[in-house]
Amino acid sequence: AGVKDYRLTYYTPDYETKDTDILAAFRVTPQPGVPAEEAGAAVAAESSTGTWTTVWTDGLTNLDRYKGRCYHIEAVIG
């Protein structure tokens, strides 16, 4: 068993926001060797439906509808 690669589910660079979406911005400093996409996707996952383990409720909800998404990453100086 290992840690999930959040980029596979929660990093969606082609996503277009909807009027009903709740938007949030985070400042993230990835650990050395961790791509920004993975760090951003991990924040999206852990802020919504993501967890490091499978739980029985996974089959009861529509993940695509309720999951957080990391769709834009911008480097910030300083």
mmCIF file of the N, C-alpha and C atoms, coordinates in Angstrom:
data_MODEL
# 
_entry.id   MODEL 
# 
loop_
_atom_site.group_PDB 
_atom_site.id 
_atom_site.type_symbol 
_atom_site.label_atom_id 
_atom_site.label_alt_id 
_atom_site.label_comp_id 
_atom_site.label_asym_id 
_atom_site.label_entity_id 
_atom_site.label_seq_id 
_atom_site.pdbx_PDB_ins_code 
_atom_site.Cartn_x 
_atom_site.Cartn_y 
_atom_site.Cartn_z 
_atom_site.occupancy 
_atom_site.B_iso_or_equiv 
_atom_site.pdbx_formal_charge 
_atom_site.auth_seq_id 
_atom_site.auth_comp_id 
_atom_site.auth_asym_id 
_atom_site.auth_atom_id 
_atom_site.pdbx_PDB_model_num 
ATOM 1   N N  . ALA A 1 1  ? 0.840   -1.178 0.000   1.00 0.00 ? 1  ALA A N  1 
ATOM 2   C CA . ALA A 1 1  ? 0.000   0.000  0.000   1.00 0.00 ? 1  ALA A CA 1 
ATOM 3   C C  . ALA A 1 1  ? 0.883   1.239  0.000   1.00 0.00 ? 1  ALA A C  1 
ATOM 4   N N  . GLY A 1 2  ? 0.460   2.232  -0.749  1.00 0.00 ? 2  GLY A N  1 
ATOM 5   C CA . GLY A 1 2  ? 1.227   3.469  -0.819  1.00 0.00 ? 2  GLY A CA 1 
ATOM 6   C C  . GLY A 1 2  ? 0.314   4.668  -0.798  1.00 0.00 ? 2  GLY A C  1 
ATOM 7   N N  . VAL A 1 3  ? 0.914   5.809  -0.953  1.00 0.00 ? 3  VAL A N  1 
ATOM 8   C CA . VAL A 1 3  ? 0.163   7.057  -0.972  1.00 0.00 ? 3  VAL A CA 1 
ATOM 9   C C  . VAL A 1 3  ? -0.428  7.261  -2.362  1.00 0.00 ? 3  VAL A C  1 
ATOM 10  N N  . LYS A 1 4  ? -1.659  7.727  -2.425  1.00 0.00 ? 4  LYS A N  1 
ATOM 11  C CA . LYS A 1 4  ? -2.305  7.981  -3.713  1.00 0.00 ? 4  LYS A CA 1 
ATOM 12  C C  . LYS A 1 4  ? -1.605  9.110  -4.455  1.00 0.00 ? 4  LYS A C  1 
ATOM 13  N N  . ASP A 1 5  ? -1.530  9.001  -5.776  1.00 0.00 ? 5  ASP A N  1 
ATOM 14  C CA . ASP A 1 5  ? -1.043  10.094 -6.623  1.00 0.00 ? 5  ASP A CA 1 
ATOM 15  C C  . ASP A 1 5  ? -2.243  10.989 -6.907  1.00 0.00 ? 5  ASP A C  1 
ATOM 16  N N  . TYR A 1 6  ? -2.349  12.080 -6.178  1.00 0.00 ? 6  TYR A N  1 
ATOM 17  C CA . TYR A 1 6  ? -3.512  12.956 -6.280  1.00 0.00 ? 6  TYR A CA 1 
ATOM 18  C C  . TYR A 1 6  ? -3.666  13.578 -7.662  1.00 0.00 ? 6  TYR A C  1 
ATOM 19  N N  . ARG A 1 7  ? -2.559  13.750 -8.389  1.00 0.00 ? 7  ARG A N  1 
ATOM 20  C CA . ARG A 1 7  ? -2.640  14.370 -9.721  1.00 0.00 ? 7  ARG A CA 1 
ATOM 21  C C  . ARG A 1 7  ? -3.588  13.624 -10.648 1.00 0.00 ? 7  ARG A C  1 
ATOM 22  N N  . LEU A 1 8  ? -3.686  12.324 -10.472 1.00 0.00 ? 8  LEU A N  1 
ATOM 23  C CA . LEU A 1 8  ? -4.509  11.514 -11.368 1.00 0.00 ? 8  LEU A CA 1 
ATOM 24  C C  . LEU A 1 8  ? -5.986  11.888 -11.308 1.00 0.00 ? 8  LEU A C  1 
ATOM 25  N N  . THR A 1 9  ? -6.450  12.345 -10.157 1.00 0.00 ? 9  THR A N  1 
ATOM 26  C CA . THR A 1 9  ? -7.874  12.634 -9.969  1.00 0.00 ? 9  THR A CA 1 
ATOM 27  C C  . THR A 1 9  ? -8.171  14.107 -9.736  1.00 0.00 ? 9  THR A C  1 
ATOM 28  N N  . TYR A 1 10 ? -7.279  14.818 -9.061  1.00 0.00 ? 10 TYR A N  1 
ATOM 29  C CA . TYR A 1 10 ? -7.609  16.167 -8.591  1.00 0.00 ? 10 TYR A CA 1 
ATOM 30  C C  . TYR A 1 10 ? -6.901  17.296 -9.339  1.00 0.00 ? 10 TYR A C  1 
ATOM 31  N N  . TYR A 1 11 ? -5.952  16.983 -10.218 1.00 0.00 ? 11 TYR A N  1 
ATOM 32  C CA . TYR A 1 11 ? -5.317  18.024 -11.032 1.00 0.00 ? 11 TYR A CA 1 
ATOM 33  C C  . TYR A 1 11 ? -5.975  18.011 -12.405 1.00 0.00 ? 11 TYR A C  1 
ATOM 34  N N  . THR A 1 12 ? -6.740  19.050 -12.720 1.00 0.00 ? 12 THR A N  1 
ATOM 35  C CA . THR A 1 12 ? -7.507  19.113 -13.967 1.00 0.00 ? 12 THR A CA 1 
ATOM 36  C C  . THR A 1 12 ? -7.269  20.457 -14.650 1.00 0.00 ? 12 THR A C  1 
ATOM 37  N N  . PRO A 1 13 ? -6.123  20.612 -15.322 1.00 0.00 ? 13 PRO A N  1 
ATOM 38  C CA . PRO A 1 13 ? -5.756  21.918 -15.885 1.00 0.00 ? 13 PRO A CA 1 
ATOM 39  C C  . PRO A 1 13 ? -6.705  22.432 -16.962 1.00 0.00 ? 13 PRO A C  1 
ATOM 40  N N  . ASP A 1 14 ? -7.500  21.565 -17.562 1.00 0.00 ? 14 ASP A N  1 
ATOM 41  C CA . ASP A 1 14 ? -8.437  21.993 -18.608 1.00 0.00 ? 14 ASP A CA 1 
ATOM 42  C C  . ASP A 1 14 ? -9.823  22.327 -18.056 1.00 0.00 ? 14 ASP A C  1 
ATOM 43  N N  . TYR A 1 15 ? -9.984  22.261 -16.741 1.00 0.00 ? 15 TYR A N  1 
ATOM 44  C CA . TYR A 1 15 ? -11.292 22.501 -16.132 1.00 0.00 ? 15 TYR A CA 1 
ATOM 45  C C  . TYR A 1 15 ? -11.731 23.947 -16.340 1.00 0.00 ? 15 TYR A C  1 
ATOM 46  N N  . GLU A 1 16 ? -12.993 24.124 -16.697 1.00 0.00 ? 16 GLU A N  1 
ATOM 47  C CA . GLU A 1 16 ? -13.583 25.458 -16.828 1.00 0.00 ? 16 GLU A CA 1 
ATOM 48  C C  . GLU A 1 16 ? -14.576 25.644 -15.690 1.00 0.00 ? 16 GLU A C  1 
ATOM 49  N N  . THR A 1 17 ? -14.406 26.717 -14.936 1.00 0.00 ? 17 THR A N  1 
ATOM 50  C CA . THR A 1 17 ? -15.260 26.935 -13.771 1.00 0.00 ? 17 THR A CA 1 
ATOM 51  C C  . THR A 1 17 ? -16.709 27.195 -14.176 1.00 0.00 ? 17 THR A C  1 
ATOM 52  N N  . LYS A 1 18 ? -17.597 26.852 -13.237 1.00 0.00 ? 18 LYS A N  1 
ATOM 53  C CA . LYS A 1 18 ? -19.031 27.071 -13.415 1.00 0.00 ? 18 LYS A CA 1 
ATOM 54  C C  . LYS A 1 18 ? -19.483 28.137 -12.424 1.00 0.00 ? 18 LYS A C  1 
ATOM 55  N N  . ASP A 1 19 ? -20.619 28.731 -12.683 1.00 0.00 ? 19 ASP A N  1 
ATOM 56  C CA . ASP A 1 19 ? -21.175 29.743 -11.781 1.00 0.00 ? 19 ASP A CA 1 
ATOM 57  C C  . ASP A 1 19 ? -21.467 29.183 -10.391 1.00 0.00 ? 19 ASP A C  1 
ATOM 58  N N  . THR A 1 20 ? -21.684 27.884 -10.303 1.00 0.00 ? 20 THR A N  1 
ATOM 59  C CA . THR A 1 20 ? -22.027 27.258 -9.026  1.00 0.00 ? 20 THR A CA 1 
ATOM 60  C C  . THR A 1 20 ? -20.803 26.792 -8.239  1.00 0.00 ? 20 THR A C  1 
ATOM 61  N N  . ASP A 1 21 ? -19.614 26.896 -8.813  1.00 0.00 ? 21 ASP A N  1 
ATOM 62  C CA . ASP A 1 21 ? -18.388 26.467 -8.132  1.00 0.00 ? 21 ASP A CA 1 
ATOM 63  C C  . ASP A 1 21 ? -18.033 27.418 -6.990  1.00 0.00 ? 21 ASP A C  1 
ATOM 64  N N  . ILE A 1 22 ? -17.446 26.875 -5.966  1.00 0.00 ? 22 ILE A N  1 
ATOM 65  C CA . ILE A 1 22 ? -16.860 27.669 -4.885  1.00 0.00 ? 22 ILE A CA 1 
ATOM 66  C C  . ILE A 1 22 ? -15.365 27.713 -5.154  1.00 0.00 ? 22 ILE A C  1 
ATOM 67  N N  . LEU A 1 23 ? -14.812 28.916 -5.305  1.00 0.00 ? 23 LEU A N  1 
ATOM 68  C CA . LEU A 1 23 ? -13.401 29.061 -5.648  1.00 0.00 ? 23 LEU A CA 1 
ATOM 69  C C  . LEU A 1 23 ? -12.586 29.438 -4.421  1.00 0.00 ? 23 LEU A C  1 
ATOM 70  N N  . ALA A 1 24 ? -11.392 28.886 -4.333  1.00 0.00 ? 24 ALA A N  1 
ATOM 71  C CA . ALA A 1 24 ? -10.470 29.206 -3.241  1.00 0.00 ? 24 ALA A CA 1 
ATOM 72  C C  . ALA A 1 24 ? -9.056  29.227 -3.799  1.00 0.00 ? 24 ALA A C  1 
ATOM 73  N N  . ALA A 1 25 ? -8.227  30.073 -3.230  1.00 0.00 ? 25 ALA A N  1 
ATOM 74  C CA . ALA A 1 25 ? -6.818  30.148 -3.621  1.00 0.00 ? 25 ALA A CA 1 
ATOM 75  C C  . ALA A 1 25 ? -5.967  29.780 -2.415  1.00 0.00 ? 25 ALA A C  1 
ATOM 76  N N  . PHE A 1 26 ? -4.921  29.012 -2.647  1.00 0.00 ? 26 PHE A N  1 
ATOM 77  C CA . PHE A 1 26 ? -4.017  28.582 -1.592  1.00 0.00 ? 26 PHE A CA 1 
ATOM 78  C C  . PHE A 1 26 ? -2.590  28.911 -1.993  1.00 0.00 ? 26 PHE A C  1 
ATOM 79  N N  . ARG A 1 27 ? -1.778  29.252 -1.026  1.00 0.00 ? 27 ARG A N  1 
ATOM 80  C CA . ARG A 1 27 ? -0.346  29.393 -1.257  1.00 0.00 ? 27 ARG A CA 1 
ATOM 81  C C  . ARG A 1 27 ? 0.297   28.135 -0.690  1.00 0.00 ? 27 ARG A C  1 
ATOM 82  N N  . VAL A 1 28 ? 1.020   27.420 -1.540  1.00 0.00 ? 28 VAL A N  1 
ATOM 83  C CA . VAL A 1 28 ? 1.582   26.126 -1.175  1.00 0.00 ? 28 VAL A CA 1 
ATOM 84  C C  . VAL A 1 28 ? 3.073   26.124 -1.475  1.00 0.00 ? 28 VAL A C  1 
ATOM 85  N N  . THR A 1 29 ? 3.858   25.592 -0.572  1.00 0.00 ? 29 THR A N  1 
ATOM 86  C CA . THR A 1 29 ? 5.284   25.380 -0.805  1.00 0.00 ? 29 THR A CA 1 
ATOM 87  C C  . THR A 1 29 ? 5.527   23.874 -0.776  1.00 0.00 ? 29 THR A C  1 
ATOM 88  N N  . PRO A 1 30 ? 5.688   23.252 -1.945  1.00 0.00 ? 30 PRO A N  1 
ATOM 89  C CA . PRO A 1 30 ? 5.893   21.799 -1.985  1.00 0.00 ? 30 PRO A CA 1 
ATOM 90  C C  . PRO A 1 30 ? 7.221   21.401 -1.339  1.00 0.00 ? 30 PRO A C  1 
ATOM 91  N N  . GLN A 1 31 ? 7.258   20.215 -0.804  1.00 0.00 ? 31 GLN A N  1 
ATOM 92  C CA . GLN A 1 31 ? 8.505   19.647 -0.307  1.00 0.00 ? 31 GLN A CA 1 
ATOM 93  C C  . GLN A 1 31 ? 9.453   19.445 -1.487  1.00 0.00 ? 31 GLN A C  1 
ATOM 94  N N  . PRO A 1 32 ? 10.765  19.450 -1.247  1.00 0.00 ? 32 PRO A N  1 
ATOM 95  C CA . PRO A 1 32 ? 11.714  19.208 -2.342  1.00 0.00 ? 32 PRO A CA 1 
ATOM 96  C C  . PRO A 1 32 ? 11.386  17.901 -3.066  1.00 0.00 ? 32 PRO A C  1 
ATOM 97  N N  . GLY A 1 33 ? 11.373  17.965 -4.385  1.00 0.00 ? 33 GLY A N  1 
ATOM 98  C CA . GLY A 1 33 ? 11.090  16.788 -5.197  1.00 0.00 ? 33 GLY A CA 1 
ATOM 99  C C  . GLY A 1 33 ? 9.621   16.555 -5.492  1.00 0.00 ? 33 GLY A C  1 
ATOM 100 N N  . VAL A 1 34 ? 8.740   17.333 -4.896  1.00 0.00 ? 34 VAL A N  1 
ATOM 101 C CA . VAL A 1 34 ? 7.297   17.183 -5.140  1.00 0.00 ? 34 VAL A CA 1 
ATOM 102 C C  . VAL A 1 34 ? 6.874   18.230 -6.165  1.00 0.00 ? 34 VAL A C  1 
ATOM 103 N N  . PRO A 1 35 ? 6.335   17.799 -7.309  1.00 0.00 ? 35 PRO A N  1 
ATOM 104 C CA . PRO A 1 35 ? 5.889   18.760 -8.325  1.00 0.00 ? 35 PRO A CA 1 
ATOM 105 C C  . PRO A 1 35 ? 4.752   19.640 -7.805  1.00 0.00 ? 35 PRO A C  1 
ATOM 106 N N  . ALA A 1 36 ? 4.695   20.862 -8.286  1.00 0.00 ? 36 ALA A N  1 
ATOM 107 C CA . ALA A 1 36 ? 3.637   21.792 -7.880  1.00 0.00 ? 36 ALA A CA 1 
ATOM 108 C C  . ALA A 1 36 ? 2.254   21.217 -8.172  1.00 0.00 ? 36 ALA A C  1 
ATOM 109 N N  . GLU A 1 37 ? 2.116   20.496 -9.277  1.00 0.00 ? 37 GLU A N  1 
ATOM 110 C CA . GLU A 1 37 ? 0.818   19.899 -9.632  1.00 0.00 ? 37 GLU A CA 1 
ATOM 111 C C  . GLU A 1 37 ? 0.364   18.895 -8.580  1.00 0.00 ? 37 GLU A C  1 
ATOM 112 N N  . GLU A 1 38 ? 1.292   18.100 -8.078  1.00 0.00 ? 38 GLU A N  1 
ATOM 113 C CA . GLU A 1 38 ? 0.948   17.116 -7.049  1.00 0.00 ? 38 GLU A CA 1 
ATOM 114 C C  . GLU A 1 38 ? 0.591   17.807 -5.736  1.00 0.00 ? 38 GLU A C  1 
ATOM 115 N N  . ALA A 1 39 ? 1.343   18.833 -5.369  1.00 0.00 ? 39 ALA A N  1 
ATOM 116 C CA . ALA A 1 39 ? 1.054   19.565 -4.129  1.00 0.00 ? 39 ALA A CA 1 
ATOM 117 C C  . ALA A 1 39 ? -0.308  20.250 -4.213  1.00 0.00 ? 39 ALA A C  1 
ATOM 118 N N  . GLY A 1 40 ? -0.594  20.894 -5.338  1.00 0.00 ? 40 GLY A N  1 
ATOM 119 C CA . GLY A 1 40 ? -1.887  21.549 -5.517  1.00 0.00 ? 40 GLY A CA 1 
ATOM 120 C C  . GLY A 1 40 ? -3.032  20.562 -5.517  1.00 0.00 ? 40 GLY A C  1 
ATOM 121 N N  . ALA A 1 41 ? -2.829  19.437 -6.180  1.00 0.00 ? 41 ALA A N  1 
ATOM 122 C CA . ALA A 1 41 ? -3.857  18.399 -6.217  1.00 0.00 ? 41 ALA A CA 1 
ATOM 123 C C  . ALA A 1 41 ? -4.092  17.815 -4.826  1.00 0.00 ? 41 ALA A C  1 
ATOM 124 N N  . ALA A 1 42 ? -3.041  17.683 -4.028  1.00 0.00 ? 42 ALA A N  1 
ATOM 125 C CA . ALA A 1 42 ? -3.190  17.170 -2.666  1.00 0.00 ? 42 ALA A CA 1 
ATOM 126 C C  . ALA A 1 42 ? -4.025  18.121 -1.816  1.00 0.00 ? 42 ALA A C  1 
ATOM 127 N N  . VAL A 1 43 ? -3.824  19.418 -1.983  1.00 0.00 ? 43 VAL A N  1 
ATOM 128 C CA . VAL A 1 43 ? -4.636  20.402 -1.253  1.00 0.00 ? 43 VAL A CA 1 
ATOM 129 C C  . VAL A 1 43 ? -6.095  20.283 -1.677  1.00 0.00 ? 43 VAL A C  1 
ATOM 130 N N  . ALA A 1 44 ? -6.340  20.180 -2.987  1.00 0.00 ? 44 ALA A N  1 
ATOM 131 C CA . ALA A 1 44 ? -7.713  20.035 -3.484  1.00 0.00 ? 44 ALA A CA 1 
ATOM 132 C C  . ALA A 1 44 ? -8.362  18.769 -2.935  1.00 0.00 ? 44 ALA A C  1 
ATOM 133 N N  . ALA A 1 45 ? -7.609  17.682 -2.926  1.00 0.00 ? 45 ALA A N  1 
ATOM 134 C CA . ALA A 1 45 ? -8.142  16.411 -2.444  1.00 0.00 ? 45 ALA A CA 1 
ATOM 135 C C  . ALA A 1 45 ? -8.464  16.466 -0.959  1.00 0.00 ? 45 ALA A C  1 
ATOM 136 N N  . GLU A 1 46 ? -7.494  16.883 -0.172  1.00 0.00 ? 46 GLU A N  1 
ATOM 137 C CA . GLU A 1 46 ? -7.676  16.869 1.278   1.00 0.00 ? 46 GLU A CA 1 
ATOM 138 C C  . GLU A 1 46 ? -8.641  17.948 1.757   1.00 0.00 ? 46 GLU A C  1 
ATOM 139 N N  . SER A 1 47 ? -8.950  18.911 0.893   1.00 0.00 ? 47 SER A N  1 
ATOM 140 C CA . SER A 1 47 ? -9.940  19.938 1.228   1.00 0.00 ? 47 SER A CA 1 
ATOM 141 C C  . SER A 1 47 ? -11.346 19.511 0.827   1.00 0.00 ? 47 SER A C  1 
ATOM 142 N N  . SER A 1 48 ? -11.458 18.343 0.205   1.00 0.00 ? 48 SER A N  1 
ATOM 143 C CA . SER A 1 48 ? -12.773 17.909 -0.270  1.00 0.00 ? 48 SER A CA 1 
ATOM 144 C C  . SER A 1 48 ? -12.965 16.421 -0.005  1.00 0.00 ? 48 SER A C  1 
ATOM 145 N N  . THR A 1 49 ? -12.963 15.616 -1.051  1.00 0.00 ? 49 THR A N  1 
ATOM 146 C CA . THR A 1 49 ? -13.326 14.207 -0.931  1.00 0.00 ? 49 THR A CA 1 
ATOM 147 C C  . THR A 1 49 ? -12.145 13.266 -0.794  1.00 0.00 ? 49 THR A C  1 
ATOM 148 N N  . GLY A 1 50 ? -10.929 13.773 -0.853  1.00 0.00 ? 50 GLY A N  1 
ATOM 149 C CA . GLY A 1 50 ? -9.751  12.909 -0.842  1.00 0.00 ? 50 GLY A CA 1 
ATOM 150 C C  . GLY A 1 50 ? -9.380  12.420 0.543   1.00 0.00 ? 50 GLY A C  1 
ATOM 151 N N  . THR A 1 51 ? -8.857  11.216 0.580   1.00 0.00 ? 51 THR A N  1 
ATOM 152 C CA . THR A 1 51 ? -8.317  10.637 1.802   1.00 0.00 ? 51 THR A CA 1 
ATOM 153 C C  . THR A 1 51 ? -7.286  9.606  1.389   1.00 0.00 ? 51 THR A C  1 
ATOM 154 N N  . TRP A 1 52 ? -6.388  9.274  2.258   1.00 0.00 ? 52 TRP A N  1 
ATOM 155 C CA . TRP A 1 52 ? -5.318  8.344  1.917   1.00 0.00 ? 52 TRP A CA 1 
ATOM 156 C C  . TRP A 1 52 ? -5.781  6.894  1.899   1.00 0.00 ? 52 TRP A C  1 
ATOM 157 N N  . THR A 1 53 ? -7.003  6.635  2.307   1.00 0.00 ? 53 THR A N  1 
ATOM 158 C CA . THR A 1 53 ? -7.507  5.275  2.332   1.00 0.00 ? 53 THR A CA 1 
ATOM 159 C C  . THR A 1 53 ? -8.890  5.215  1.684   1.00 0.00 ? 53 THR A C  1 
ATOM 160 N N  . THR A 1 54 ? -9.295  4.041  1.279   1.00 0.00 ? 54 THR A N  1 
ATOM 161 C CA . THR A 1 54 ? -10.627 3.843  0.714   1.00 0.00 ? 54 THR A CA 1 
ATOM 162 C C  . THR A 1 54 ? -11.619 3.658  1.857   1.00 0.00 ? 54 THR A C  1 
ATOM 163 N N  . VAL A 1 55 ? -12.729 4.356  1.789   1.00 0.00 ? 55 VAL A N  1 
ATOM 164 C CA . VAL A 1 55 ? -13.763 4.232  2.811   1.00 0.00 ? 55 VAL A CA 1 
ATOM 165 C C  . VAL A 1 55 ? -15.057 3.747  2.162   1.00 0.00 ? 55 VAL A C  1 
ATOM 166 N N  . TRP A 1 56 ? -15.909 3.153  2.955   1.00 0.00 ? 56 TRP A N  1 
ATOM 167 C CA . TRP A 1 56 ? -17.107 2.520  2.407   1.00 0.00 ? 56 TRP A CA 1 
ATOM 168 C C  . TRP A 1 56 ? -18.042 3.505  1.729   1.00 0.00 ? 56 TRP A C  1 
ATOM 169 N N  . THR A 1 57 ? -17.984 4.787  2.071   1.00 0.00 ? 57 THR A N  1 
ATOM 170 C CA . THR A 1 57 ? -18.883 5.766  1.454   1.00 0.00 ? 57 THR A CA 1 
ATOM 171 C C  . THR A 1 57 ? -18.438 6.180  0.053   1.00 0.00 ? 57 THR A C  1 
ATOM 172 N N  . ASP A 1 58 ? -17.248 5.749  -0.380  1.00 0.00 ? 58 ASP A N  1 
ATOM 173 C CA . ASP A 1 58 ? -16.757 6.119  -1.712  1.00 0.00 ? 58 ASP A CA 1 
ATOM 174 C C  . ASP A 1 58 ? -17.754 5.767  -2.817  1.00 0.00 ? 58 ASP A C  1 
ATOM 175 N N  . GLY A 1 59 ? -18.446 4.656  -2.663  1.00 0.00 ? 59 GLY A N  1 
ATOM 176 C CA . GLY A 1 59 ? -19.385 4.225  -3.689  1.00 0.00 ? 59 GLY A CA 1 
ATOM 177 C C  . GLY A 1 59 ? -20.743 4.905  -3.612  1.00 0.00 ? 59 GLY A C  1 
ATOM 178 N N  . LEU A 1 60 ? -20.970 5.729  -2.611  1.00 0.00 ? 60 LEU A N  1 
ATOM 179 C CA . LEU A 1 60 ? -22.279 6.341  -2.413  1.00 0.00 ? 60 LEU A CA 1 
ATOM 180 C C  . LEU A 1 60 ? -22.395 7.750  -2.979  1.00 0.00 ? 60 LEU A C  1 
ATOM 181 N N  . THR A 1 61 ? -21.277 8.364  -3.333  1.00 0.00 ? 61 THR A N  1 
ATOM 182 C CA . THR A 1 61 ? -21.312 9.744  -3.813  1.00 0.00 ? 61 THR A CA 1 
ATOM 183 C C  . THR A 1 61 ? -20.673 9.854  -5.186  1.00 0.00 ? 61 THR A C  1 
ATOM 184 N N  . ASN A 1 62 ? -21.022 10.892 -5.898  1.00 0.00 ? 62 ASN A N  1 
ATOM 185 C CA . ASN A 1 62 ? -20.470 11.165 -7.213  1.00 0.00 ? 62 ASN A CA 1 
ATOM 186 C C  . ASN A 1 62 ? -19.200 11.992 -7.031  1.00 0.00 ? 62 ASN A C  1 
ATOM 187 N N  . LEU A 1 63 ? -18.047 11.345 -7.096  1.00 0.00 ? 63 LEU A N  1 
ATOM 188 C CA . LEU A 1 63 ? -16.767 12.010 -6.858  1.00 0.00 ? 63 LEU A CA 1 
ATOM 189 C C  . LEU A 1 63 ? -16.578 13.206 -7.777  1.00 0.00 ? 63 LEU A C  1 
ATOM 190 N N  . ASP A 1 64 ? -16.900 13.066 -9.053  1.00 0.00 ? 64 ASP A N  1 
ATOM 191 C CA . ASP A 1 64 ? -16.700 14.173 -9.997  1.00 0.00 ? 64 ASP A CA 1 
ATOM 192 C C  . ASP A 1 64 ? -17.519 15.405 -9.620  1.00 0.00 ? 64 ASP A C  1 
ATOM 193 N N  . ARG A 1 65 ? -18.647 15.194 -9.002  1.00 0.00 ? 65 ARG A N  1 
ATOM 194 C CA . ARG A 1 65 ? -19.489 16.335 -8.627  1.00 0.00 ? 65 ARG A CA 1 
ATOM 195 C C  . ARG A 1 65 ? -18.962 17.057 -7.388  1.00 0.00 ? 65 ARG A C  1 
ATOM 196 N N  . TYR A 1 66 ? -18.450 16.310 -6.422  1.00 0.00 ? 66 TYR A N  1 
ATOM 197 C CA . TYR A 1 66 ? -18.109 16.885 -5.124  1.00 0.00 ? 66 TYR A CA 1 
ATOM 198 C C  . TYR A 1 66 ? -16.621 17.121 -4.887  1.00 0.00 ? 66 TYR A C  1 
ATOM 199 N N  . LYS A 1 67 ? -15.764 16.574 -5.719  1.00 0.00 ? 67 LYS A N  1 
ATOM 200 C CA . LYS A 1 67 ? -14.327 16.700 -5.448  1.00 0.00 ? 67 LYS A CA 1 
ATOM 201 C C  . LYS A 1 67 ? -13.814 18.115 -5.688  1.00 0.00 ? 67 LYS A C  1 
ATOM 202 N N  . GLY A 1 68 ? -12.769 18.473 -4.956  1.00 0.00 ? 68 GLY A N  1 
ATOM 203 C CA . GLY A 1 68 ? -12.056 19.712 -5.232  1.00 0.00 ? 68 GLY A CA 1 
ATOM 204 C C  . GLY A 1 68 ? -11.183 19.512 -6.461  1.00 0.00 ? 68 GLY A C  1 
ATOM 205 N N  . ARG A 1 69 ? -10.807 20.599 -7.074  1.00 0.00 ? 69 ARG A N  1 
ATOM 206 C CA . ARG A 1 69 ? -9.970  20.514 -8.272  1.00 0.00 ? 69 ARG A CA 1 
ATOM 207 C C  . ARG A 1 69 ? -8.864  21.551 -8.200  1.00 0.00 ? 69 ARG A C  1 
ATOM 208 N N  . CYS A 1 70 ? -7.686  21.149 -8.580  1.00 0.00 ? 70 CYS A N  1 
ATOM 209 C CA . CYS A 1 70 ? -6.593  22.091 -8.799  1.00 0.00 ? 70 CYS A CA 1 
ATOM 210 C C  . CYS A 1 70 ? -6.517  22.258 -10.309 1.00 0.00 ? 70 CYS A C  1 
ATOM 211 N N  . TYR A 1 71 ? -6.842  23.448 -10.798 1.00 0.00 ? 71 TYR A N  1 
ATOM 212 C CA . TYR A 1 71 ? -6.873  23.653 -12.247 1.00 0.00 ? 71 TYR A CA 1 
ATOM 213 C C  . TYR A 1 71 ? -5.962  24.776 -12.713 1.00 0.00 ? 71 TYR A C  1 
ATOM 214 N N  . HIS A 1 72 ? -5.367  25.516 -11.788 1.00 0.00 ? 72 HIS A N  1 
ATOM 215 C CA . HIS A 1 72 ? -4.461  26.600 -12.178 1.00 0.00 ? 72 HIS A CA 1 
ATOM 216 C C  . HIS A 1 72 ? -3.375  26.752 -11.119 1.00 0.00 ? 72 HIS A C  1 
ATOM 217 N N  . ILE A 1 73 ? -2.132  26.757 -11.567 1.00 0.00 ? 73 ILE A N  1 
ATOM 218 C CA . ILE A 1 73 ? -0.998  26.948 -10.667 1.00 0.00 ? 73 ILE A CA 1 
ATOM 219 C C  . ILE A 1 73 ? -0.188  28.124 -11.186 1.00 0.00 ? 73 ILE A C  1 
ATOM 220 N N  . GLU A 1 74 ? 0.132   29.011 -10.296 1.00 0.00 ? 74 GLU A N  1 
ATOM 221 C CA . GLU A 1 74 ? 0.882   30.210 -10.668 1.00 0.00 ? 74 GLU A CA 1 
ATOM 222 C C  . GLU A 1 74 ? 2.004   30.418 -9.658  1.00 0.00 ? 74 GLU A C  1 
ATOM 223 N N  . ALA A 1 75 ? 3.227   30.537 -10.153 1.00 0.00 ? 75 ALA A N  1 
ATOM 224 C CA . ALA A 1 75 ? 4.363   30.780 -9.260  1.00 0.00 ? 75 ALA A CA 1 
ATOM 225 C C  . ALA A 1 75 ? 4.265   32.188 -8.677  1.00 0.00 ? 75 ALA A C  1 
ATOM 226 N N  . VAL A 1 76 ? 4.547   32.298 -7.386  1.00 0.00 ? 76 VAL A N  1 
ATOM 227 C CA . VAL A 1 76 ? 4.513   33.584 -6.692  1.00 0.00 ? 76 VAL A CA 1 
ATOM 228 C C  . VAL A 1 76 ? 5.915   33.849 -6.146  1.00 0.00 ? 76 VAL A C  1 
ATOM 229 N N  . ILE A 1 77 ? 6.441   34.991 -6.446  1.00 0.00 ? 77 ILE A N  1 
ATOM 230 C CA . ILE A 1 77 ? 7.774   35.352 -5.973  1.00 0.00 ? 77 ILE A CA 1 
ATOM 231 C C  . ILE A 1 77 ? 7.697   35.837 -4.525  1.00 0.00 ? 77 ILE A C  1 
ATOM 232 N N  . GLY A 1 78 ? 8.609   35.320 -3.694  1.00 0.00 ? 78 GLY A N  1 
ATOM 233 C CA . GLY A 1 78 ? 8.699   35.800 -2.314  1.00 0.00 ? 78 GLY A CA 1 
ATOM 234 C C  . GLY A 1 78 ? 7.946   35.061 -1.305  1.00 0.00 ? 78 GLY A C  1 
# 
